[in-house]
Amino acid sequence: MTHDHDLVLRPTPRQTEAALNPPPGRTGGDLVVEALAGLGASTVFGLPGQHALGLFDALRRCDLLRYVGLRTELNAGFAADAYGRVTGEVAPLFVSTGPGALLTLPALQEAAAASAPVLVVASQVPVAGLGGGRRGHLHELKDQQAAFRDVVKSVHPVRTQSQIPSAIAAAWESALSVPHGPVYVEIPQDVLEAPATLPVLSAADAFPHELAPAPELTALAADLLTRAERPAIIAGGGVIRADAAGKLRELAERLSAPVACTYGGKGAFPWDHPLSLQSWLEDRHMTEFLEAADVLLVIGSGLGELSSNYHTFAPRGRTIQIEADAGKLESNHPALGIHADARLALQALLETVEEERADAGAPARVAEVLRAVRERIQGQDLTLEQEVLSSIRAALPPRSPSFWDMTILSYWAWAAWPDAMHSAQGAGGLGYAYPAALGAAAADPTTPVLAVSGDGGALYSIAELATAKQESSNVTWLIVDDGGYGILREYATAAYGSAVGTDLTGPDFTALAESFGVPAVRTSPETLRDDLSTALRAPGPRVVVLSARLRMFAPT
């Protein structure tokens, strides 16, 4: 009898020839690049440093990988995050030892929150300097990988060239297994620079693991949903990442269940659908509506701070939570927790919930709660803010992705923007929008991309105008200049009566952009739609600056 584990793949004559006569001049860096290309990578982000030069030199010998270099490691991380979000593919990120590696951490925290598959390859000090020996190497840390363990999904240290192919394959598999997320590989400088001792290898096996639900749990969930009188659904980012929007819609229509999308789940359900509660999750009318559901299905969300109206949400009925991240199951509310990928779980529910549950009154109840939300907003004299948001949407081409910084306009968009959007709302760091938009443009150079920042956040990313010019990135950057950290100004004034440290002296953003060779225009609320539309239709990078002091809607 032959067992699977007895099967051995015999090398082909071509593989034997390649093993005996490898190309000259290869190093450990080539082993990294060859492994990534063999697994299907096509674009690498990063920024070179002394210890990582062997890694970057290997890119010169590989025709299969495109390199996109940014001006800080933080921004390179944000670009890789966006590439992973919009493509669903692994985004390799090459950085150097010490400061270079550590500067990626805020971006990796955001990638972890957004389940973006970023694969960091960082250099390390030479092998002899590892283990906390403190030999005084440049960039030396006592334990560099320890800084990453609480941020990324998995850490893969390499100490010899023979370990490189397996480490890259394991990291790749981890990044793409549900829930997706960032992973970290570190390789000492001397291992990267030494002549390669291995031949060019065939592509390694790296099969992401699927996460199917337990059938007993989906059977129980289907029974609860079928017998519910007032079911409701909260759809999070897990639905988007699982490409399960179609299955969500089918289930919602079968159950006559209203659907609210979290800020990370925008686009999971049609905005104008009769059952769509849209995304007004910070409104008390919406919170109360969802609390009243006798069965609440939460898919792909942990019901964190923003999705739960700052932890005031208290469901009174039975909650079913489908979540790929086991740590989020019942982390905020007791529930029937189902550890599963959203697509597979929704498919199981569709196969079990066979009969349609007719509820002609559900669309009317949805319309009533949305009317109450609109009346509350309309009573706050916020016409300017709504008009600005409407002008942006009217200017943005239908297929164009948008990336939003942590600015007042982004907070508005979380609730009121009708389409899918990308922001840094997971970790909440500043400076995300523009480098992320550059990452999306690298993924699809033919489609215009929009970035939206405040003046404070824009200064985090201003150096990337050089990247945009160098790469001819098809990105339009809308900078809303209100002379400071506008949202923090509002928070501080509301809490303490005044704000400290939130007013900023800023540059002339149009002149600054033009100094990089990037065309720029200053606009007004009245001309925003036309100016933004013109910029988005033009090839290459553009900057549009809107001077306006926007306000947030009142909290409830």
N, C-alpha and C positions, 0 to 999 in steps of 0.2 A: 504494500500500500504506500502510495506517495502522499505525503502531507504537504500543505502549503508552505510550511517553513523549510521544507527540503528543496524547494525550487530555487534555482540560482540562475540569474540572467547571464548568459555567455556574452562576452564582448564581441561585437562585429569586427570584421577586418579593419574597417575604417577607425573604430574606436581603439583597436590595438595599435594601429599606426600612429594615431594621435597621442596615445599614451607614451609610446617609445620615442616620439619626436615632437615634443611640445614646442610651441612658438618661442623664439628667444626673447629675452628681456622682460619676462613676466616676473611679478613680485607678489607678495601677499595681498597687496591691494587689488591685483588682477583677480585673485580668487574671490574676493568680495564682489567685484563688478560682474564677473562671469556667473556667479551664483544668482545674483539679482536678475540679470538679463535672462538667465535660464528659467527662472520662475515666472517671468512675464513682465518685469518692470520695464517702463519705457522712459520715465522722467525721474531725475534726481534733483533734489533741492539741497542747498547748503551754503557753506562759507569756509574757505580753506584756512588752515592754521599749520604751524610748523610741524607738529606731530602727525598731522593727517595728510601731509603732502604726498606720501606714497599712495594713499587712497585716491586722491584727486589726479595724480599722474596716470593711474590706471584708466581713468575715464578717457584719456587721450587715445587709448588703444582699443576702445570699444565703440563700435558704430551703432549699437543697439540702444544706447542710453543717451538721452538729451539732458544736459546739465543746465539748471536755472539757478544762478547765484544771486543771493540777496545781500543787503548791506549790513544786517545784523543777524545773529543766530536766532534771536526771538522772532524776527520777521520771517526768516526761512522756515521756522516751525509753523507759524501761522499759514504760510503759503502751502506747506505740505498738508496741513490739516484740511484746508479747503479743497485741495486736489483729491484727497481721500474721500471727502464728503460728496463731491459732485460726481466722481467716477465710481466710487465703491471699491477702487483698487488700492493696493498698498502704495504709499508714497515714501520712498527712501529719503532720508535726511542725513547728509554727511557733515559732521562737525569735528572740531579739534578738542583737545584735552582741557580740563579745568574750566576757565571762564567761558570758553566757547560752548562746551557741553552744558554748563550750568545755565547759560542764558536761554536755552531751549525750554527750561522747566515750566514757565508760565504758559507757553504755547502747548506743551504736552499735557498740562493740566486741563486746558480747554479741549484738546483732542480726546482726552479720556472722558470728559463730561459729555462730549458729542459723539462718542464712539467712532472716532475717525481713525482709520488704520494707517498710522505713521510708523515707519521703521527707522529708528535712529541708529546710525553707525558712528560711534565716537571713538577717537583714538585714545590711547592711554600712554602714560610714561613707559619707558622701556621695561621689559620683564624684570630686570634686576632691581628696579625701584619699586616694585609692587609689594604689598603686604604691610604697609605702614612703616617701612624702614626709614623714611624721611631722608633720602639721599640728596635732596636739594635739586631735583629736576625741575625745569621750567614747567609751570602749570600744575605742579604736584599736589594731589589731595591724598589724605590718608585712606579714603575709601570712596572713590568717585561713584561707583555703582550704587552705593547706599543712598545717595541723594535722589536716585531715580526710583527706588523700590516702592515708595508710597505714592508714586504718580502714575507709573506705567503698568500695563498688564503683566509683563514678564521681563526679566533681565537675563541676558545671555552673554556671560563673560567668555572671551576667547584668550587662550594663552599660547597656542601653537597654531601653525598654518593648517595642520590636519583637522583642526576643530572648526575652521571657518565655514566650509560648505554646510555642515550639519547645523551649526549655530544660526546661519542665515535662514535655512529652511525651517527650523523650529520657530524662529521669530516670525517669519512670514505666516506660518500656520497659525500661530497665536494671534497675530494681528487681525486675521480674517475669520477666525472662529468667533461665533456669537457668544457674548457681545463683542463687536469689533472694538479695537482700541490701539493706543500706541505701545510700542515695544522698544527695547533698548539692547543694543549689542555694543560691546566695547572691545577694542583690539589694541594691544601695545604697539607703539611706534616701530620698534625693531621687527616685529612680526609682519607689519604692513610693508616695510621697506626691504626685507630680505628677499633674495631670489626665490622664486616659487619652487617648492619641492614636489608639488602635485601637478599632474597633467590637467588639461582642460577637461572638466567633468561634464557628463550629461546632466540635464536638469534633475535636481533632487525632487523627491516626492514631498509635497507639502499640501495635504488635503485638509481644508478647514472643516471643523466638526459642526454638523448640524445639531440643533437642539429641539428635538421633538417633544411635545407635551405627553404626559402620562394620560392614557385614554380614560382611566377612571376619573381623573380630575376634569377633563373636558366633558365627559358624560354628565357629571354633577353640575358643571357650569351651564351646560345646555339645558338641563332640566330647570335650573333656577331662572334662566332667561326666558324660557318658554312659558313658565307659569307667572312671570312678573306682570304686574298691571301697569307700572310706570317705569320701565327700564330706561337707562341713559348710559351713554358711553363717553369716556374721556380717552382721546387718542393722542399718544405722545410720539416722540421722535423714533421710537422703535418701529412704528408702523412705516415711516418713511424709509428707514434703513433696510427694512425687510422687503421693500417694494410690495407692500400689502394693501395699498389704498383701495384697489378694486375689490378685494375680498372684504375690507371693512365696509365699504358702501353696500355690498350685497347683503351682509349680515344686518346692518342698520336698517335697511329697507325691509328685510324679512321680519325684523322685530318691531318695526315702527319706533325705533329708539333714537331720540335726539343725540347728536354728537357734538361735543366741544373738543377743539384741538388745543393742545398746549402750545406754548411759544415755539418749542422745538419740534412740534408735530404739525406745524402749519403746512397745508397742502395735502394732508392725509385724507381730507374729506372736502367735497366741493363747497366753497364759501356760500354760494347762493342756493344750495339745496334746501328744500322745505324743512328738512330735519337738522339743518346746520345751526348750531349755537355759536358758531364762529369762535372767537378766541378772547372774549372779554372776561378772563379768569380773575382779574383783580376787581371785579364789580360785584357788589353784594347781591344784586338781583340774580346774577348768574350763579353765585355760590349757593344761594338758597334754593334755586331751581335744582341744582345737582344734588344737594343734600336731601331733597325730598324724594329722590328716586328710590323705589323699593328694592331694585337690584341695579347696582352700578358696575359696569364693566370698564376697567381701566386697562388699556393695552399699550405697552411700551412706555410707561411712565412710572416713576417712583413717587409721584405726587409730592414733589419737593416744595421749597419755599414759594416759588413763583406760581407753580401749578395749583397750589392749595390756598391762594389768597393769603400768603404769609402765615401759613399754618393755622388759619381760622376755620378752614373747611372741616366740617364734622358730619360725614354721611350718616344718615339715620337708618338706612336699609342695609341689605347685604351687599358686600363689595367682593367682586371677583377681580383679581389682579394678574395679568399676564405680563411677565417681565423676563428678559433674557439675562439680566444681571441679578443673580440670586441674592446678593446683598441688599437689594432694594425691595425684595418681597416683604410685605407687611412692615416695612421700616417706619411708616408713618400712620398706618391704619390697619386694624385687624381685617383680614380678607381670606378668601379662598385663593391661595397663592399658587400660580401655575408657572413653573420655571420653564420657559419655552421661547423660541423665536416667534415673533408676532405672526408671520406668514403661515407657519405650520399650525399654530394654535387656531388662527382664524379658519383655516381650511378644515381642521377637525371640528370646529363648531358648526361650520356650514354643512358638513356631512351629517351632523347630529340634529341640528335644529332644522327639521324638514318642513314643517308647516309654517306658513306666514301668519304673523300675529297682527291682524288688522286693528289699527287705532286711528280713526279718522281725526281725532282731536289733537294728536301729537303736533302736527304742523302749526295749529292755532296756538298751542301753548308755547311753542318755540317763537312764533311771531310776537307773542305778548311779552316775553322776557326781553327780546331784542328791542322792542319798542320802549320798554322801561329803561334799558341801558341808554338808548339814543336820547331820550328825554333828559336823563341825568346829565349827559355830556352837553347837550344843547343849552342847558341852563347855566353853563359856566363860562360863556363868552370865549370860546376857543375856536373861533372861525378860522383864524390865521393858521393854526396848527393843522386843522383838517384840510384846508385848501392846499397847504404845502405838500402834505402827504398825497393828496389826490393828483397834484401836478406831477409828482415823481412817478406815480403809477402810470399816468397817461403817457409819460415820455418813455417809459421803459418798454422795449420790445418784448413781445409775449414769451419768448424762450430764454430771455436773458436772466441769468442769476443775479441776485443782489446780496451784498454783504454789508452789515451794519455794525458800527462801533457802539460802545456803551455811551450813548448820547440821548438827549431828550427825544429826538425824533425816532430813535430806535425803540424807546419805551412805548411810544405811540404805535409804532409799526407792529410790535409784538401783539397788541390787542386789535388794531384796526387794519393792518395790511392784509389783503385778501388772499395772497398767494404764498407759496413757499418762500422762505427767506433764511439767511444764514447770519448768525450773530454770535457774540461771545457771551451769551447769557448763561452758559454752563458754569464757567469759572469767573466771568465778570471782569477780565482784565482789559485795560485800554490798549488801543493801537491795533486791533484785530483787522478792521475792515479792509484797509488798502492792501497790505501784503496778502491777505486771504484772496482778495479779488485777483491779484496777480497770479496766485496759484490756480485759480479757476480758469484764467485766461490761458495759462500754459496747457491746461487740459483740453481746451477747445479754442484755439486762436481765431476761429471764424465767427464766434458769437460775442457781441458786446457784453461787457460786464460792468455792473454799477457798484461802487463803494460809497458809503455814506458815513461821514465822521463829523464830530464837532471839532472846534479849533484845538481844544486840549488834546484830544485823542490823535488828531492829525499830526501833531508835533512828535508823537512817538514814531511815526512812520514816514516822516517827510523825506528821509534819505532814499526811500524806495522809488521816488521819482526818477532817480538815476537808473534803477533797475527797469522801470517801465519804459524809459527811453531806450535803453540798451536792447531790451527784448522786443521793442515795438508792441508792447502789450495793449490789447484792445480794451482798455479799462478807462472808464470815466469816473472821476473822483469828485463827489459833491461834498464840499466842506461847509458846514453851517457854523458861521463865526458869530458867537455871542460874547466874546471877550472873556471866556473862562470855562470852568467845569460846570456847565449849566445845571445838570441834574443834581450834583453835589451842592451847588448853591441853593437849590430849592429845598433839598433835604435838610441842610444845616439851618436855613432860615426858618423852616417849619418847626424844627426841633428846639432851636436855641434862640430864635429871634434875629439872628444875624449869622453871616458866614465869614470864615477866616480861611485864607489860602485858596480861594476859588476864583478870584479875579486874576486874569493873566494878561500880560503884555505880549502881543503876538506880532508876527511879520505881516507884510503885504503878501498874502498867499498867491495872488495872481503873478506878481513880479517874481516871487520865489520860484513858482512853477516854470515860468518862462526862462529863468536863469538855467534851468535844466534842459531847456529846449522843448518843454511841454506846453502846448497852447493852453491858455487859461482865459476865463471871462468872469467878470463880476456880474451877478444877476440880482433880481429883486423878486419878491413873491409874485408880482404881476407877470414877470417875464420868465420865471423859472421853467415852466413847461416847455416853452420854445427853445430856450438856451440849452436845457438839458437834453432835449430831443436832438438838437443839432449836434451836440457833442457826442451823443451815443451813436449817431449815424456816421460820424467821421471815423476814419481808420486811425489806429494808434492811440496813445494816451491823451487824455484831456482832463482839465480841472475846471470845475464850476464852483464859484464861491458865493454863498448866500449869507449876507449879513442880516441876522434876525435873532431876536430874543424870544424864544419859544417857551411855553409853559406846559406843565403836566396837568392832566385832569386830576381832580381831587380824589384822594383815596377813599375807599369805603371799608 
